[in-house]
C-alpha cells in the first residue's frame, strides 16, 4: 500500500520465504516485528496511529489491515503459506484488485476547497482526534478527497459554515442565539444539526454533560429540574425548598454557575430554567473549575458546571427530569441509556441542502466504524445509542 500523506515510514518485513515492504498511508504509521518460535507478524494500519507487530508461526503468514484509530494487530508467518486477513470493515480498502471506491463530485469553485484541492473543515479543537481517525476511513472509500482540518475551536465554526468556507462544522455545543441570528442573516436559512457523540465524563475532554454540584458534606442527594430552576432563578431561597432536612434546611441557598453568555450558561438557561433569567443572588463565573471551587468552599453552595470538572470536595446530585420521576446520576451507563436529563452532545452542523460530501461524511461518522473511533477517543467521548443513531441517520437521508 502506498501512502499519500506527509509523514510515512516504510519498513521491510523479512521471513523465510520472502520479504514485504510496508508503506504507511497515514500521518504516522509504526510497524514493528515480533518474532517467536514459529513465525512473524505484520500489521498494516489504516488510521492515524497504528502500531504493527509480527509473530512467527509454523504454518503460514498473515497480513492484517486494521481499521481503527488505534490498532494493535499481530500477523503470523510460517513455513508453508501466507494469508491476508482484513479486519472487519464496511469501507473499501484500496489494494491491488480490492473493493471498489466511490467518487464524490466536489465543485472546484466552492469556497471550502483550497487552491490545492483539499476540503476545508473549520471547527472544534477537541474533536481533532475523532476527525483524524475518521478522515482516513473516508479517504479510503473516496481517494479523490483530501481534507484540511482547521480545528481552532467551536466559536470559529458558525461563521465559516455561513460563509461557505467550511464544508461542515464540527462543534462542541449548539449555536448560541446570536450565532444563529448571524447565520440566518448570512444564509436566509437555519443550518442542519446532527448529533454525533455524547459529551464525556473524562477530565481530559473539554465538553462534559451538565451537572449540579453541592459540597461533599451537604445532606441533599437529589433534586428535580423544577427545584433546580427555582434555586438558580432566585425563587427558592432556603434549602428546605429543595428537599434538604436537618441543620441546613433553613439556611440560605448560595447559587453558582457559568455566566449566562457562556455555552453552559445558555444550556442551563434553556434546559433547566426554560428561558427564565438567573436570580439576583446567582454568581456567574467563566469556567466550570471556578464553579466547582466556589461550591467546594461553601457549605451552602449549589452550582451547575461540566460534570467532568468535579472534584473530591464536591458531589454531583442525582437529577430527576420531573417531580415524579426517578433521580439519575451522571454516569456513563445512564448517559448511554438516555436517562440523564442534562446530557450534551458533540455536533456537526451542515448547510441546507445537504451536499453529497457532507452526507457521505455523516454516514461514516454515524456508521459502526465511525462510532468505534468515537468510543476509542482519548477524551472519552461516548458513542450514540442505537435509537439516537437511527434518528440522526434518518436526518442524513
HUKA-V495317 format. One record per run of one state. SS is the DSSP state (@ for helix, = for strand, . for the rest). FROM is the first residue (numbers start at 1). TO is the last residue. If there is no record, write none. Layout:
SS&FROM&TO + SS&FROM&TO
This chain:
.&1&9 + =&10&15 + .&16&17 + =&18&23 + .&24&28 + =&29&31 + .&32&38 + =&39&39 + .&40&41 + =&42&44 + .&45&48 + =&49&56 + .&57&60 + =&61&65 + .&66&69 + =&70&77 + .&78&81 + =&82&86 + .&87&112 + =&113&113 + .&114&118 + =&119&122 + .&123&124 + @&125&141 + .&142&146 + =&147&150 + .&151&153 + @&154&163 + .&164&168 + =&169&171 + .&172&176 + @&177&187 + .&188&191 + =&192&198 + .&199&209 + =&210&215 + .&216&221 + =&222&224 + @&225&232 + .&233&237 + =&238&238 + @&239&242 + .&243&245 + @&246&248 + .&249&251 + =&252&252 + .&253&253 + =&254&258 + .&259&262 + @&263&271 + .&272&282 + =&283&285 + .&286&287 + @&288&296 + .&297&300 + =&301&306 + @&307&309 + .&310&313 + =&314&316 + .&317&317 + =&318&320 + .&321&327 + =&328&328 + .&329&331 + @&332&336 + .&337&344 + =&345&350 + .&351&355 + @&356&365 + .&366&367 + @&368&375 + .&376&381 + =&382&382 + .&383&385 + @&386&396 + .&397&397
